[in-house]
Amino acid sequence: MKSTINNGTLALYLFICISFFPLLDAENKLVTETCQKLKEKDLCLSRLGAEQASQDAKDIVALTLIAINVAASNGSETATFIRTTLSESAETLAPTTEQNFEDCSENFEDAMQDLDDALALVTSRDFKGMKTEVGTALDDANECAAALNQGEGKDLELFNRTNNFLQLCSIVDDLAHILAPSHDGADGPNSDNGDNLAPNSGNGDNLAPN
C-alpha cells in the first residue's frame, strides 16, 4: 500500500513537472536567445534570468528596461559604498585613494543620472537617445575605472565594483544597439537588428525605433 502511494505521488510530481517546464522554458526563451547575442552572455543570463520581471517580458524593449534597472541598482549600491567609505574611513585613506573615491563618487552620480535619463527614453521609445545616454554612463564609469587602474591609490573593492557595473552597463549598451542599430547594420553586438529575438514579433515592429 505504501509503495502504491509513493508511486502515485511520484507520478503526480512528474505530471506537474512535464506540464509546467515547457511554460518556464517559453518564458525564459527571450532572455536566453537575447543574451546569446551580447558580449556579456553569462552575466546577462544570470542577472536578467534571475529577475522576476523577465518572466513576463514580451520583447527586447521590456528586457532593456529590466537591464537598466539592474545596472542602476548595482550602481546605486556602489555609490553608497563610496559615500560610506568617504564618511567613515576618510581619515585612514591615503590622499590619492581619497581623491579617487571623490572622483568616482562624481562619476557614479553622473552615471546614475544617465541611466535615469535612458530609462525615460526607453519608455518613450526614443532608442537612439537611450543609446547615447547609456554610452555616456559607460564613459562616466570608465573614468573611474581608468583612475583606479593606474595603480596608485587603487582600492580593490571599488575597482571590482566598478568593473561589475561596467559589465552590466555593457549589457544595456548591447541591447541599445539592437534597438537602435546603425544605418550600415554593423552597430549591434553581432550585427543583428533584433528582429528574430522577440516571440511573435513578425516583421520586428516591436523592436524598431519609432
N, C-alpha and C positions, 0 to 999 in steps of 0.2 A: 504493500500500500504506500509506504514511504517513497519507494522508488518511483511509483506512478506519479505521485505529487511532484517530486523533483523533476521528472521528465516533462510534466505538464508546465511547470514553472519555466524550465529551460526553453520549451517550445514557444511560450508566450514572449519570453525575453528576445528570442531570435526573431520572432514576428515583428516586434516593436523596432528592433534594430534595422531589419530589412525595410520596414515601412518608412522610417524616418531618415536613414542615412542618405537616400537619394535627395531628400529635401535639403539636408545640410550641405551636400555636395553642390547642389544647384545654387544655394545661397552664397557659397564661397567661391563659385566658379569665376565670378567677375574679379574678385580680389586676386585669385591665383593667376588668371590669364593676364591681368593688367600688370601685376608685379613682375611677371616674366619679361616684360618689355622694358623694365627700368634697370638702371645701373646697380642700385642697392636692392637687388631681388630678395635676398634673405631677410633683411631688415624690414622691407616692405611687407613681406608675408607675415612676419612675426608681429609687427606693430599694428598694421591695419587689420590683419586677421583676428587680432585679439579685441578689437573694438566692437562692441555690441551693435553699434550703428551700421557697421559694414554688412551685417546680415540683411539689412533692409535696403542697401544701396542698389539702385537700379542702373546707374550709368557712371561714367568716369567723373562727371561733374560732382556727383554725390561723394565719390571716393576722394576727390580733391578737397572738398570741404572737410572731410574727416582727417585727411593728411595734414591740412593746415592746422586744424585744432590740436592734433598730436604734436606737431612741431612747436606750436605756440605754447602748449602746456610744458613741454620739455624746456623751452627757452625761458619761460617764466620761473621754473624751478632753479635754473642756473642763475638767473638774475637775482633771485632771492638768496642763493648761496653767496653770490658776490657781495651783496649788501650786508649780509650777516657777517661775513668774514671781515669786511672793512669796519663794521661797527664793533665787533667783539675782539678782533685779533690784530687790528691795525698797528698797535704798538710793538707787536712781535714780528711784523713783516719787514723784510729788507726794503729799502727805499725803491729799488727797481721793481720788486714784486708788488709793492703797494701801488706804484704807478700803473703797472699792468692791470691790476684789479680795477682801478679807477677808469682807465681807458676802456677796458672790456665792459664795465658797467654801462658806459655810454653806448658802446657798440650794441649791446643786447637790448638796451632801451630803444634804440633806433630800429633794430631788427624786429622787436615786438610790434612796433607801430607799423612797420612794413607788412607784417603778416596780418595785422588787423585790417589794413587797407586792402590787402589781397583777398581776404575773406569777403569783404563787402563787394569787391569787384567780381568775384565768382558768383555771388548771389545775384548780382545784376547782369551776369553773363558777359561781362567785359573781360574776356580771357586774355586778350593782348595786354591790357592794363595790368591784369593779375600777374602775367608773366614778368612784366617789368618790375613790379613790387617784390616778387619773390627773388628775382635776380639781385635787387638791392639788399634784401635781407641776407642773402648769401655773401654779398660784398662786405656788409657790416660785420658778420660773424668771422669772415676770413681775415679782417683787420685784426681782430682779437687773436685769432689763431696764429697769424704771422708774427705778432709781437711776442706771444708766448713761445713760439718755435725758435726764437733767436737764442734761447738757452738761458741767458742771464735773466734772473727774476722769474723763471718759469715755475709755475705751480702745477704739479702733475694732475691734481683733481680737476682744476679749472680747464686745463688743456684737454683732458679726456671728455669732460662735459661739453666743451666747445666742439670737439670733433663729432660727438654724437649728435649735437644739434645740427651741425653742417650736413651730416648724413640724412637726417630727417628732412632738412630743407632741400636736399638734393632730390629726394623722392617727390616733393611738391613741385620742384622745378621741372623734373621729367614729365610729370603729369601736365604741367602748364604748357610744355612744348608739344604734348599730344593734342591738347585742346586748342592751341594757337600755333600751328606749325608754320614754318617759313614758307614763302612762295615757291622756293625751289624744292620743297619737300624733304630737305635734308636736316631739318632743325630738331626733329624728335630724337629720343634715345636710340631707337632703331629705325629711324626714318619711317615711322608708322603714324598715320593721322588718327588712329584710334577707332576707325570705323568698325573694326571687327571685334572690339573689346566689350561692347555693351550688348547684353542679351536683347533680342528683338529690336535691334537698332535699325534694321532695314538699311536705308541709304546713309545712315550716320547722322541723321538730323539732330539727334540728342547730343551729339558731340561737337558739332561745328559751331564756331562762334557766330553770333548774330552779325 
